[in-house]
């Protein structure tokens, strides 16, 4: 009895590994052609068509092989990377809003305001007579705070004072509901990091963008599962889990050993952090320059 169970499990595992590599089981008969009626909702309701279901399932169980197949030309069977990212992230944002109806208070702007008031009250000093230094810090904080408020008007409706800000708040709300901040920020950073680390494998910029978009789809899945399992109490994912997911993707996609895939995942993470830090430094210099010009 135990021997039969062991043999059955081994057979199922072997079938699963074959499906992982091929995307189908070669000994099964192909399904009949779809009815014409099904094409009516194929593009209108993405979660009801076979492409979305196949993309979702294979991103869970054979992500690296699926990305490899898509890059090699089997792109008619799956959702396009950017469309998949928007759809899956929008679904995550919808469920997140349902489980977390009350957003936590964002205190970053209040911190800016408090530090700015301390600077104006001379609680932050740079020398007894260094008035220019105090003015420079105060002006810099005002510029940063104003820019932050403009970027988060949809979260702070009480700060909307005119039609111009109302239009900006509406645009931010629309973009945020469609997942734009995720793929504009993290997608571009991950795209650049992968284009640097995957050059030796002759991956083009478009192929690296495809990989980055599908990896972020997996990131959405992980946050979604965390949100559901914790009943809305938490939606953050450990950096170790993200690194492990990226290593699995690279191992399947590039057909490399675990050791190399882990090293490559770590190098992509390092480049991701370096590029993000570089952009933050540039933004800081621009803000400091604007404050210097304003004070001078």
C-alpha positions as CSV (number, residue, x, y, z in Angstrom):
1,X,0.0,0.0,0.0
2,X,2.7,2.5,1.0
3,X,4.7,1.5,-2.1
4,X,1.7,2.2,-4.4
5,X,1.2,5.6,-2.8
6,X,4.9,6.4,-3.2
7,X,4.8,5.4,-6.8
8,X,1.7,7.4,-7.4
9,X,3.2,10.5,-5.8
10,X,6.4,10.1,-7.8
11,X,4.4,9.8,-11.1
12,X,2.4,12.9,-10.3
13,X,5.6,14.8,-9.4
14,X,7.2,13.8,-12.6
15,X,4.1,14.9,-14.6
16,X,4.2,18.2,-12.8
17,X,7.9,18.8,-13.6
18,X,7.2,17.9,-17.3
19,X,4.3,20.4,-17.3
20,X,6.6,23.0,-15.7
21,X,9.1,22.7,-18.5
22,X,6.7,22.3,-21.4
23,X,3.6,24.1,-20.3
24,X,1.4,21.2,-21.3
25,X,1.3,17.4,-20.9
26,X,2.3,15.7,-24.2
27,X,0.2,12.5,-23.6
28,X,-3.0,14.4,-23.2
29,X,-5.3,15.1,-26.2
30,X,-5.6,18.8,-27.1
31,X,-8.8,20.5,-26.1
32,X,-11.5,21.2,-28.7
33,X,-11.6,24.5,-30.4
34,X,-13.4,27.2,-28.4
35,X,-16.9,28.2,-29.3
36,X,-17.4,31.4,-31.1
37,X,-19.6,32.8,-28.3
38,X,-16.6,32.8,-25.9
39,X,-14.8,35.4,-28.0
40,X,-17.4,38.0,-27.0
41,X,-16.0,38.4,-23.5
42,X,-12.4,37.5,-24.2
43,X,-11.1,41.1,-24.3
44,X,-13.8,42.7,-22.3
45,X,-13.5,40.7,-19.1
46,X,-9.9,39.6,-18.8
47,X,-10.4,37.3,-15.8
48,X,-12.9,35.2,-17.7
49,X,-10.7,34.3,-20.6
50,X,-8.3,31.4,-20.9
51,X,-5.2,33.6,-21.4
52,X,-5.7,35.3,-18.0
53,X,-6.3,32.0,-16.2
54,X,-3.3,30.4,-17.9
55,X,-1.1,33.4,-17.1
56,X,-2.2,33.4,-13.4
57,X,-1.7,29.6,-13.0
58,X,1.7,29.5,-14.7
59,X,3.1,32.5,-12.9
60,X,2.4,30.6,-9.7
61,X,3.7,27.2,-10.7
62,X,6.1,27.7,-13.6
63,X,7.0,31.4,-13.7
64,X,10.5,31.2,-15.2
65,X,9.5,28.7,-17.9
66,X,6.4,30.8,-18.8
67,X,8.5,34.0,-19.1
68,X,11.0,32.1,-21.2
69,X,8.3,30.8,-23.5
70,X,6.8,34.3,-23.9
71,X,10.1,35.8,-24.8
72,X,10.8,33.0,-27.3
73,X,7.5,33.8,-29.2
74,X,4.7,31.9,-27.5
75,X,3.0,35.2,-26.6
76,X,-0.5,34.4,-27.9
77,X,-1.2,32.0,-25.0
78,X,-0.6,34.6,-22.3
79,X,-1.6,38.1,-21.2
80,X,0.9,40.8,-22.3
81,X,3.3,41.7,-19.5
82,X,2.1,45.3,-19.0
83,X,-1.6,44.3,-19.3
84,X,-1.1,41.5,-16.8
85,X,0.6,43.9,-14.3
86,X,-2.2,46.5,-14.5
87,X,-4.9,43.8,-14.2
88,X,-3.4,41.9,-11.3
89,X,-2.4,45.0,-9.4
90,X,-5.8,46.5,-9.9
91,X,-7.4,43.4,-8.5
92,X,-5.0,43.6,-5.5
93,X,-5.8,47.3,-5.0
94,X,-9.5,46.5,-5.1
95,X,-9.3,43.7,-2.5
96,X,-6.9,45.8,-0.4
97,X,-9.4,48.7,-0.4
98,X,-12.2,46.2,0.6
99,X,-10.2,44.7,3.5
100,X,-8.7,48.0,4.5
101,X,-11.5,50.5,4.2
102,X,-9.8,53.0,6.5
103,X,-6.3,54.0,5.4
104,X,-3.7,54.7,8.0
105,X,-2.8,58.3,8.6
106,X,0.1,59.4,6.5
107,X,2.3,61.5,8.9
108,X,5.2,62.3,6.5
109,X,3.8,65.7,5.6
110,X,3.2,66.4,9.4
111,X,6.9,65.5,10.1
112,X,8.0,68.0,7.4
113,X,5.8,70.6,8.9
114,X,7.1,70.0,12.4
115,X,10.8,70.1,11.4
116,X,10.1,73.2,9.4
117,X,8.5,74.9,12.4
118,X,11.6,73.9,14.5
119,X,13.9,75.4,11.9
120,X,11.9,78.6,11.8
121,X,12.1,78.8,15.7
122,X,15.9,78.4,15.5
123,X,15.7,75.0,17.3
124,X,17.9,73.7,14.6
125,X,21.1,75.8,14.5
126,X,24.1,75.8,12.3
127,X,26.1,78.4,14.1
128,X,25.2,81.5,16.1
129,X,25.1,83.9,13.2
130,X,24.5,81.4,10.3
131,X,21.1,82.8,9.3
132,X,21.7,81.8,5.6
133,X,22.1,78.1,6.7
134,X,18.8,78.3,8.6
135,X,17.0,79.9,5.7
136,X,18.5,77.3,3.3
137,X,17.2,74.4,5.5
138,X,13.8,76.0,6.0
139,X,13.4,76.7,2.2
140,X,14.5,73.1,1.3
141,X,12.0,71.6,3.7
142,X,9.2,73.8,2.3
143,X,10.0,72.7,-1.3
144,X,10.1,69.0,-0.3
145,X,6.9,69.3,1.7
146,X,5.1,71.1,-1.1
147,X,6.3,68.5,-3.6
148,X,5.2,65.7,-1.3
149,X,1.8,67.2,-0.8
150,X,1.3,67.7,-4.6
151,X,2.2,64.0,-5.1
152,X,-0.3,62.8,-2.5
153,X,-3.3,65.2,-2.9
154,X,-5.6,62.2,-3.5
155,X,-4.7,61.0,0.1
156,X,-5.1,64.5,1.6
157,X,-8.3,66.0,0.2
158,X,-8.3,68.6,3.0
159,X,-5.2,70.2,1.3
160,X,-7.0,70.8,-2.0
161,X,-7.7,74.5,-2.3
162,X,-8.4,75.2,-5.9
163,X,-9.5,73.7,-9.2
164,X,-5.9,73.0,-10.3
165,X,-5.2,70.9,-7.2
166,X,-8.6,69.2,-7.5
167,X,-7.7,68.1,-11.1
168,X,-4.3,66.8,-9.9
169,X,-6.0,64.9,-7.0
170,X,-8.4,63.3,-9.4
171,X,-5.6,62.3,-11.8
172,X,-3.6,60.8,-9.0
173,X,-6.6,58.9,-7.7
174,X,-7.2,57.5,-11.2
175,X,-3.6,56.5,-11.8
176,X,-3.3,55.0,-8.3
177,X,-6.5,52.9,-8.8
178,X,-5.0,51.5,-12.0
179,X,-1.7,50.5,-10.5
180,X,0.3,53.2,-12.3
181,X,2.7,54.0,-9.4
182,X,3.8,50.4,-9.1
183,X,4.9,49.8,-12.7
184,X,6.1,53.3,-13.3
185,X,8.4,53.2,-10.3
186,X,9.3,49.6,-9.5
187,X,9.0,48.4,-13.1
188,X,11.5,51.0,-14.4
189,X,14.0,50.3,-11.6
190,X,13.7,46.5,-12.0
191,X,13.9,46.9,-15.8
192,X,17.2,48.8,-15.6
193,X,18.7,46.4,-13.0
194,X,17.8,43.4,-15.1
195,X,19.1,45.0,-18.3
196,X,22.5,45.4,-16.6
197,X,22.6,41.9,-15.0
198,X,21.2,39.9,-18.0
199,X,23.5,41.4,-20.7
200,X,25.7,38.3,-20.8
201,X,22.6,36.2,-21.6
202,X,21.9,38.4,-24.7
203,X,18.5,39.6,-23.3
204,X,17.3,42.7,-25.1
205,X,15.7,45.7,-23.4
206,X,12.2,44.6,-24.3
207,X,12.9,41.1,-23.0
208,X,14.2,42.6,-19.7
209,X,11.0,44.7,-19.5
210,X,8.9,41.5,-20.0
211,X,10.8,39.8,-17.2
212,X,10.4,42.8,-14.9
213,X,6.7,43.1,-15.5
214,X,6.0,39.4,-14.8
215,X,8.2,39.4,-11.7
216,X,6.1,42.4,-10.4
217,X,2.9,40.4,-11.1
218,X,4.3,37.7,-8.8
219,X,5.0,40.4,-6.3
220,X,1.3,41.4,-6.5
221,X,0.3,37.8,-5.9
222,X,2.5,37.5,-2.8
223,X,1.0,40.8,-1.4
224,X,-2.5,39.6,-2.2
225,X,-2.0,36.2,-0.5
226,X,-0.4,38.0,2.6
227,X,-3.4,40.3,2.7
228,X,-5.9,37.5,2.5
229,X,-4.1,35.3,5.1
230,X,-3.8,38.1,7.6
231,X,-7.4,39.4,6.9
232,X,-6.1,42.8,5.9
233,X,-3.8,43.3,8.9
234,X,-0.6,43.1,6.8
235,X,0.3,43.3,3.1
236,X,4.0,43.6,3.2
237,X,6.3,40.8,1.9
238,X,9.6,39.8,3.3
239,X,12.7,40.8,1.2
240,X,14.0,37.2,1.6
241,X,10.8,35.8,0.0
242,X,11.1,38.2,-2.9
243,X,14.7,37.2,-3.4
244,X,13.8,33.5,-3.3
245,X,11.0,34.1,-5.9
246,X,13.5,36.0,-8.2
247,X,16.0,33.2,-7.8
248,X,13.4,30.6,-8.8
249,X,12.4,32.6,-11.9
250,X,16.1,33.0,-13.0
251,X,16.8,29.3,-12.5
252,X,13.9,28.3,-14.7
253,X,14.2,31.0,-17.2
254,X,18.0,30.8,-17.8
255,X,18.4,27.1,-17.0
256,X,21.2,27.7,-14.5
257,X,22.0,26.0,-11.2
258,X,20.6,27.3,-7.9
259,X,23.9,28.8,-6.8
260,X,24.2,31.0,-9.9
261,X,20.5,31.9,-9.8
262,X,20.8,33.1,-6.2
263,X,23.9,35.1,-7.0
264,X,22.2,36.6,-10.0
265,X,19.1,37.5,-7.9
266,X,21.3,39.2,-5.3
267,X,23.2,41.2,-8.0
268,X,19.8,42.4,-9.4
269,X,18.7,43.4,-6.0
270,X,22.0,45.3,-5.4
271,X,21.7,47.1,-8.7
272,X,18.0,47.9,-8.0
273,X,19.1,49.6,-4.7
274,X,22.0,51.4,-6.3
275,X,19.8,52.8,-9.1
276,X,17.1,53.9,-6.7
277,X,19.7,55.5,-4.4
278,X,21.3,57.3,-7.4
279,X,17.9,58.7,-8.4
280,X,17.2,59.9,-4.8
281,X,20.6,61.6,-4.7
282,X,19.9,63.4,-8.0
283,X,16.5,64.5,-6.7
284,X,18.1,65.7,-3.5
285,X,20.6,67.8,-5.4
286,X,17.8,69.3,-7.6
287,X,15.8,70.2,-4.5
288,X,18.9,71.7,-2.7
289,X,19.7,73.7,-5.9
290,X,16.1,75.1,-6.0
291,X,16.4,76.1,-2.4
292,X,19.8,77.7,-2.9
293,X,18.5,79.8,-5.8
294,X,15.4,80.8,-3.8
295,X,17.5,81.9,-0.8
296,X,20.1,83.7,-2.8
